[in-house]
């Protein structure tokens, strides 16, 4: 609780969600969700909470569209529909996946460098099979671009370490020779629990 309070006082709302996600602090994220001051904050909390809890009720009542959205809001909503697609039967997977793609396209028109656009797009490209549009090289480019643009976003809600872990994972999935050395470098930095475990035992 003390650590959570310190984070809350030293980090922005977005960066706090990223920090609690990295340390698997579900309770802190649930508390942040309860007091989320606006739509973007709520989407951020849901996006970070679902992978930690696998609680599908978090994805209930997702809107299909948003009024006057920002690129970040569209990207986060696309990520949430992507989570829902991954849990759905095949026909709904196609429908929900298409909905996620359309939201990403709208976000891209608003701000092609939005960090959550690059993160969600890269993840989608990485995990989809090739016949459904998956492309590991394109995913790697998205994650590399994410790392590059992060310094320009003061309240990104994504750490450089998170971007680097996804770069490693894309390289790992591609079977690139540099992947083991990058994994070793990242582990040597004593990353938070979520990233450490992911590096040691990826999906």
C-alpha positions as CSV (number, residue, x, y, z in Angstrom):
1,X,0.0,0.0,0.0
2,X,2.8,2.4,0.8
3,X,4.5,1.7,-2.6
4,X,1.1,2.3,-4.3
5,X,0.7,5.6,-2.5
6,X,4.2,6.7,-3.5
7,X,3.6,5.8,-7.1
8,X,0.3,7.8,-7.0
9,X,2.1,10.9,-5.8
10,X,5.1,10.8,-8.1
11,X,3.7,9.5,-11.4
12,X,0.9,10.6,-13.6
13,X,-2.3,8.6,-13.8
14,X,-1.2,6.9,-17.0
15,X,2.3,6.1,-15.8
16,X,0.9,4.8,-12.5
17,X,-1.2,2.3,-14.4
18,X,1.9,1.1,-16.3
19,X,3.9,0.8,-13.1
20,X,1.1,-1.2,-11.3
21,X,0.8,-3.4,-14.4
22,X,4.5,-4.2,-14.4
23,X,4.4,-5.2,-10.7
24,X,1.0,-7.1,-11.1
25,X,-0.6,-4.8,-8.5
26,X,-4.2,-5.7,-9.3
27,X,-5.6,-4.1,-6.2
28,X,-4.1,-0.7,-7.0
29,X,-5.4,-0.9,-10.6
30,X,-8.9,-1.7,-9.4
31,X,-8.8,1.3,-7.0
32,X,-7.6,3.5,-9.9
33,X,-10.5,2.2,-12.1
34,X,-13.0,3.1,-9.3
35,X,-11.7,6.7,-9.2
36,X,-10.9,7.1,-12.9
37,X,-11.5,10.8,-13.6
38,X,-12.4,10.4,-17.3
39,X,-13.0,8.1,-20.2
40,X,-9.4,7.8,-21.1
41,X,-8.4,6.9,-17.6
42,X,-11.0,4.2,-17.4
43,X,-9.9,2.7,-20.7
44,X,-6.3,2.7,-19.5
45,X,-7.2,0.8,-16.3
46,X,-9.3,-1.8,-18.2
47,X,-6.5,-2.3,-20.7
48,X,-4.0,-2.9,-18.0
49,X,-6.3,-5.0,-15.7
50,X,-7.6,-7.5,-18.1
51,X,-4.3,-9.3,-18.9
52,X,-3.6,-9.6,-15.2
53,X,-7.0,-10.9,-14.1
54,X,-8.5,-12.6,-17.2
55,X,-11.8,-11.3,-15.9
56,X,-14.0,-11.2,-18.9
57,X,-16.6,-9.1,-17.0
58,X,-14.1,-6.2,-17.5
59,X,-14.9,-6.4,-21.2
60,X,-18.7,-6.3,-20.8
61,X,-20.5,-3.4,-22.4
62,X,-17.6,-2.2,-24.4
63,X,-18.7,0.6,-26.8
64,X,-18.3,0.1,-30.5
65,X,-17.6,3.8,-31.1
66,X,-16.6,6.9,-29.1
67,X,-17.8,10.4,-29.4
68,X,-15.0,12.9,-30.1
69,X,-12.3,10.4,-29.3
70,X,-8.5,10.9,-29.0
71,X,-6.1,8.6,-30.8
72,X,-5.2,7.1,-27.4
73,X,-8.8,6.4,-26.5
74,X,-9.4,4.7,-29.9
75,X,-6.2,2.7,-29.5
76,X,-7.1,1.5,-26.0
77,X,-10.6,0.6,-27.0
78,X,-9.1,-1.3,-30.0
79,X,-6.9,-3.2,-27.6
80,X,-9.9,-4.1,-25.4
81,X,-11.8,-5.4,-28.4
82,X,-8.7,-7.4,-29.3
83,X,-8.8,-9.0,-25.9
84,X,-12.4,-9.8,-26.4
85,X,-11.7,-11.3,-29.8
86,X,-9.1,-13.6,-28.4
87,X,-11.7,-15.0,-26.0
88,X,-14.6,-15.3,-28.4
89,X,-15.8,-18.2,-30.7
90,X,-14.4,-18.1,-34.3
91,X,-17.2,-16.1,-35.9
92,X,-17.2,-13.5,-33.1
93,X,-13.4,-13.4,-33.2
94,X,-13.6,-12.3,-36.8
95,X,-16.2,-9.6,-36.0
96,X,-14.4,-8.3,-32.9
97,X,-11.1,-8.4,-34.6
98,X,-12.5,-6.3,-37.5
99,X,-13.9,-3.8,-35.0
100,X,-10.5,-3.5,-33.4
101,X,-8.9,-2.9,-36.7
102,X,-11.3,-0.2,-37.6
103,X,-10.6,1.6,-34.3
104,X,-6.9,1.4,-34.9
105,X,-7.4,2.8,-38.4
106,X,-9.3,5.8,-36.9
107,X,-6.6,6.3,-34.3
108,X,-3.9,6.2,-37.0
109,X,-5.6,9.0,-38.9
110,X,-5.6,11.1,-35.7
111,X,-2.0,10.5,-34.5
112,X,0.1,7.8,-36.2
113,X,2.7,8.0,-33.5
114,X,0.4,7.6,-30.5
115,X,2.3,5.1,-28.2
116,X,-0.8,2.9,-27.5
117,X,-1.6,2.7,-31.2
118,X,1.9,1.4,-31.9
119,X,1.7,-1.0,-28.9
120,X,-1.7,-2.4,-29.7
121,X,-1.0,-2.6,-33.4
122,X,2.3,-4.4,-32.8
123,X,0.7,-6.9,-30.5
124,X,-2.1,-7.5,-33.0
125,X,0.3,-8.1,-35.8
126,X,2.4,-10.4,-33.7
127,X,-0.3,-12.7,-32.4
128,X,-2.5,-13.0,-35.4
129,X,-1.8,-15.9,-37.8
130,X,-0.4,-14.9,-41.2
131,X,-3.6,-15.7,-43.1
132,X,-5.5,-13.2,-40.8
133,X,-3.0,-10.4,-41.4
134,X,-0.3,-11.3,-38.9
135,X,3.2,-10.0,-39.7
136,X,6.0,-10.4,-37.2
137,X,8.3,-8.0,-39.1
138,X,5.7,-5.3,-39.2
139,X,5.1,-6.0,-35.4
140,X,8.8,-5.5,-34.8
141,X,8.8,-2.2,-36.7
142,X,5.8,-1.0,-34.6
143,X,7.6,-1.8,-31.4
144,X,10.8,-0.2,-32.5
145,X,8.8,2.9,-33.5
146,X,7.1,2.9,-30.1
147,X,10.5,3.0,-28.3
148,X,11.6,5.8,-30.6
149,X,8.5,8.0,-30.0
150,X,8.1,7.5,-26.3
151,X,10.4,10.5,-25.2
152,X,8.1,12.8,-27.1
153,X,5.1,11.8,-25.0
154,X,5.5,13.1,-21.4
155,X,2.5,11.0,-20.2
156,X,2.8,8.0,-22.4
157,X,1.6,5.3,-19.9
158,X,4.2,3.0,-21.4
159,X,7.7,2.5,-20.2
160,X,10.8,2.2,-22.5
161,X,11.3,-1.2,-20.8
162,X,7.9,-2.4,-22.0
163,X,8.7,-1.4,-25.5
164,X,12.1,-3.2,-25.3
165,X,10.5,-6.4,-24.0
166,X,8.1,-6.4,-26.9
167,X,11.0,-5.8,-29.3
168,X,12.7,-8.8,-27.8
169,X,9.6,-10.9,-28.1
170,X,9.1,-10.1,-31.8
171,X,12.8,-11.0,-32.4
172,X,12.3,-14.2,-30.4
173,X,9.2,-15.2,-32.4
174,X,11.1,-14.5,-35.7
175,X,14.0,-16.7,-34.5
176,X,16.6,-13.8,-34.9
177,X,20.1,-14.6,-33.6
178,X,20.2,-11.4,-31.5
179,X,17.2,-12.3,-29.4
180,X,19.0,-14.3,-26.7
181,X,21.5,-11.5,-26.1
182,X,18.8,-8.9,-25.8
183,X,16.9,-11.1,-23.4
184,X,20.0,-11.4,-21.2
185,X,20.5,-7.7,-21.2
186,X,16.9,-7.0,-20.2
187,X,17.1,-9.6,-17.4
188,X,20.3,-8.0,-16.1
189,X,18.4,-4.8,-15.5
190,X,16.3,-6.5,-12.8
191,X,13.0,-5.7,-14.5
192,X,9.7,-5.7,-12.6
193,X,8.0,-9.1,-11.9
194,X,5.7,-9.1,-14.9
195,X,8.5,-8.5,-17.4
196,X,11.0,-10.7,-15.7
197,X,8.6,-13.7,-15.8
198,X,7.7,-13.0,-19.4
199,X,11.3,-12.9,-20.4
200,X,11.9,-16.2,-18.6
201,X,8.8,-17.9,-19.8
202,X,7.1,-16.2,-22.7
203,X,3.7,-17.0,-24.1
